[in-house]
């Protein structure tokens, strides 16, 4: 099953464990792990993984939960998630997520393109030369607004917009929104968004980044 570049990828137990235990991970938290393998990024949902083993073999679960220190929650169906995420193929954010990882019919993670020349906006704001700071901030707001407007036109409402969920290529000034697969992003009908016009203003709360940007600018001015 595939729409543009998004597909459902069936993986076995060995492949799942290898991803979970891959030492070359970018980040690790209570909900999952972001790991790099074969020039692809994989976000593995720990909680879905645990629920899978809980349903199939609790003896295996006990040992693996102890080693991974993760919790059990309700799993998700990859086919349902597929129908939702395939809507990204009609947006400017269509080149990040490439597949949904399915283990025995349970959604356990996603596969993404590795944008190796990109860094988070949070890091970019703290490293950009002071002489280019204001110009970069202006570009940032313009680019992010374009991406958000593009998603809203498709009925996709990204509620979790912050500096850590925005990637930027400092050489090309290209921006990408990430974490569009989590629960904080709502996939509604286009008609719903049009009928609730207040959402468009509400979602642009990413402008609240102005406060943290001003804090960074103040700190840098006073540390010169």
C-alpha positions in Angstrom: 0.0 0.0 0.0 1.5 3.3 -1.0 0.4 6.9 -1.7 3.2 9.0 -3.3 6.1 8.3 -1.0 4.1 7.1 2.0 3.8 3.3 2.6 3.0 0.8 5.2 6.2 -1.2 6.1 5.7 -4.6 7.8 8.5 -5.4 10.2 9.3 -8.5 12.2 10.3 -8.8 15.9 14.0 -8.8 15.1 13.8 -5.6 13.0 11.7 -3.9 15.7 14.2 -4.8 18.5 17.1 -3.7 16.4 15.6 -0.3 15.9 14.7 0.0 19.6 18.2 -1.0 20.7 20.1 0.9 18.0 22.7 2.9 19.8 22.8 5.5 17.1 19.7 7.3 18.3 19.1 11.1 18.2 16.7 11.3 21.2 15.0 9.1 23.7 12.0 9.9 25.9 9.1 8.4 27.7 7.0 8.0 24.5 9.6 6.7 22.0 13.0 6.9 20.4 14.3 8.7 17.3 17.0 6.6 15.7 19.1 6.7 12.5 19.7 3.6 10.3 20.6 3.2 6.7 20.2 7.0 6.0 16.6 6.9 7.3 15.2 8.3 10.5 12.9 6.0 12.5 10.6 7.2 15.3 9.6 4.2 17.4 6.6 4.5 19.7 7.6 2.6 22.8 4.1 2.4 24.2 2.6 0.8 21.1 5.4 -1.7 21.0 4.7 -2.7 24.6 1.0 -3.1 23.9 1.8 -5.4 21.0 3.8 -7.7 23.3 1.2 -7.4 26.1 -1.4 -8.9 23.7 0.8 -11.6 22.2 3.2 -12.8 24.8 3.4 -11.3 28.3 6.4 -13.4 29.2 8.4 -11.6 26.6 7.0 -8.3 27.7 8.2 -8.6 31.2 11.9 -8.9 30.3 11.7 -6.3 27.5 9.8 -3.7 29.6 12.4 -4.1 32.3 15.3 -3.4 30.0 13.6 -0.6 28.0 11.8 1.0 31.0 8.7 1.9 29.0 5.0 1.9 29.7 2.0 0.3 28.1 -0.8 2.3 26.5 -3.5 1.6 23.8 -2.1 0.8 20.4 -3.0 2.4 17.1 -4.0 0.8 13.8 -1.5 1.6 11.0 -4.2 1.5 8.3 -6.2 4.2 10.0 -3.1 6.3 10.6 -2.1 5.8 6.9 -5.4 7.3 5.7 -4.7 10.3 7.9 -1.0 10.9 7.1 -1.4 10.4 3.4 -3.1 13.8 3.3 0.3 15.3 3.9 1.1 14.2 0.3 -1.0 17.2 -0.9 1.0 19.7 1.2 4.5 21.3 1.2 5.3 19.0 4.2 5.1 15.9 2.0 8.8 15.0 1.9 9.4 14.0 5.5 7.3 10.9 6.4 7.9 8.0 4.0 6.3 5.1 5.8 4.4 3.7 8.8 6.0 0.7 10.6 3.6 -2.1 11.3 4.3 -5.0 13.6 1.6 -7.7 13.5 -0.9 -5.0 12.4 0.0 -2.6 15.2 1.5 0.8 14.4 4.9 0.9 16.2 6.5 3.9 14.5 7.2 5.9 11.4 10.0 6.1 8.8 11.3 9.5 7.7 13.8 11.0 5.3 16.9 12.1 7.1 17.3 15.8 6.5 21.0 15.8 7.4 21.6 19.5 6.5 18.8 20.7 8.8 18.9 21.8 12.4 16.1 22.8 14.8 15.0 26.4 14.8 15.9 26.5 18.5 19.6 25.7 17.7 19.6 28.1 14.7 18.4 31.0 16.8 21.2 30.5 19.3 24.0 30.2 16.7 23.1 32.7 13.9 25.4 35.8 13.8 24.0 38.8 15.5 24.2 40.9 12.4 21.9 38.6 10.6 19.5 37.8 13.5 16.6 40.2 12.7 16.7 39.3 9.0 16.6 35.6 9.9 13.7 36.0 12.2 11.7 37.8 9.5 12.4 34.9 7.1 11.5 32.4 9.8 8.0 33.9 10.4 7.3 34.2 6.7 8.3 30.6 5.9 6.5 29.1 8.9 3.3 31.0 8.2 3.4 29.7 4.6 3.8 26.1 5.9 1.0 26.4 8.4 -1.4 28.1 6.0 -0.7 25.3 3.5 -1.6 22.6 6.2 -4.7 24.5 7.2 -6.0 24.5 3.6 -5.9 20.7 3.8 -7.7 20.6 7.1 -4.5 19.7 9.0 -4.2 21.6 12.3 -0.7 21.5 13.8 -1.2 22.6 17.4 2.4 21.9 18.6 4.4 24.5 16.8 7.5 25.5 18.6 11.2 26.0 17.9 12.0 22.3 18.5 9.5 21.2 16.0 10.7 23.4 13.1 13.8 22.4 11.1 15.8 24.8 9.0 18.5 24.5 6.4 20.8 27.4 7.1 22.3 27.3 3.6 19.0 27.5 1.7 16.6 29.0 4.3 14.3 26.0 3.7 12.0 25.2 6.6 10.2 22.0 7.5 7.6 21.3 10.2 8.0 18.0 12.1 6.1 15.8 14.5 3.0 16.0 12.3 2.3 12.4 13.2 1.6 12.9 16.9 -1.7 13.4 18.7 -1.3 17.2 18.9 -1.8 17.5 15.1 -5.5 17.2 14.2 -6.7 16.0 10.8 -10.1 17.6 10.2 -12.1 18.2 7.0 -11.3 21.2 4.9 -14.9 22.3 5.4 -14.5 22.2 9.2 -11.5 24.5 9.1 -13.3 27.0 6.8 -16.4 27.0 9.1 -14.2 27.6 12.1 -12.1 30.5 10.9 -10.9 31.3 14.4 -8.7 28.2 14.2 -6.5 29.9 11.6 -5.6 32.6 14.1 -5.5 30.3 17.0 -3.0 27.9 15.4 -0.6 30.7 14.6 0.3 30.8 18.2 3.8 29.9 16.9 4.1 33.7 16.9 4.5 33.3 20.6 8.0 32.2 19.7 8.6 36.0 19.7 9.0 35.9 23.4 11.8 33.3 23.4 13.4 35.0 20.4 13.5 38.3 22.3 15.0 36.5 25.3 17.8 35.1 23.1 18.4 38.5 21.5 18.5 40.2 25.0 20.9 37.6 26.3 23.2 37.9 23.3 23.2 41.7 23.4 24.1 41.7 27.1 26.9 39.1 26.7 28.8 40.9 24.0 
